[in-house]
Amino acid sequence: MIMATITLNYDARNKNISALLSVIMNLGAVPVNKPRKTGLDKALEDIKNGRVTRIKNVSNLLEECMQ
């Protein structure tokens, strides 16, 4: 069985779309909730990908900012 994922942005206040989505869900569609990344997860990803600058002191900070 091949499953497809569709991302849909809609106005939840629109009753027609809400009714249509209810019908689609009754036909067997299931919502997929992706876990959101926490700040810690994003920070660890930045470190892993080398997007972190290490500064020894204030003068080095100023030098980095001027570049």
C-alpha positions as CSV (number, residue, x, y, z in Angstrom):
1,M,0.0,0.0,0.0
2,I,1.3,3.4,-0.9
3,M,0.5,6.2,1.4
4,A,0.7,9.9,0.4
5,T,1.0,12.9,2.7
6,I,-0.8,16.1,2.0
7,T,-0.2,19.3,3.9
8,L,-3.3,21.6,4.0
9,N,-3.7,25.1,5.3
10,Y,-7.2,26.2,5.7
11,D,-9.5,28.5,7.7
12,A,-10.9,26.3,10.5
13,R,-13.9,28.7,10.8
14,N,-15.1,27.8,7.3
15,K,-17.9,25.3,7.9
16,N,-17.8,23.9,4.4
17,I,-14.2,23.0,4.6
18,S,-14.6,21.6,8.1
19,A,-17.4,19.4,6.9
20,L,-15.4,18.2,3.9
21,L,-12.5,17.4,6.1
22,S,-14.8,15.4,8.4
23,V,-16.0,13.4,5.4
24,I,-12.4,12.8,4.3
25,M,-11.5,11.7,7.8
26,N,-14.4,9.3,7.9
27,L,-13.2,7.7,4.7
28,G,-10.0,6.7,6.4
29,A,-7.6,9.6,6.3
30,V,-5.6,10.1,9.4
31,P,-3.8,13.3,10.7
32,V,-0.1,13.2,11.0
33,N,1.4,15.2,13.8
34,K,5.1,15.9,13.4
35,P,6.8,16.5,16.7
36,R,8.0,20.1,17.0
37,K,11.7,20.6,17.8
38,T,12.4,22.2,21.1
39,G,15.0,24.9,21.6
40,L,17.5,22.4,22.9
41,D,17.0,20.2,19.8
42,K,17.6,23.2,17.6
43,A,20.7,24.2,19.6
44,L,22.2,20.7,19.4
45,E,21.5,20.6,15.6
46,D,23.4,24.0,15.3
47,I,26.4,22.5,17.2
48,K,26.3,19.4,15.0
49,N,26.2,21.4,11.8
50,G,29.0,23.8,12.9
51,R,26.8,26.9,13.1
52,V,28.3,27.9,16.5
53,T,31.0,30.5,17.0
54,R,33.2,30.3,20.0
55,I,34.5,33.5,21.5
56,K,37.3,33.7,24.1
57,N,36.7,37.2,25.3
58,V,35.1,40.5,24.5
59,S,37.9,41.8,22.3
60,N,37.5,38.6,20.2
61,L,33.8,39.2,20.1
62,L,34.3,42.7,18.7
63,E,36.7,41.4,16.1
64,E,34.2,38.7,15.0
65,C,31.5,41.4,14.7
66,M,33.6,43.6,12.5
67,Q,34.3,40.9,10.0
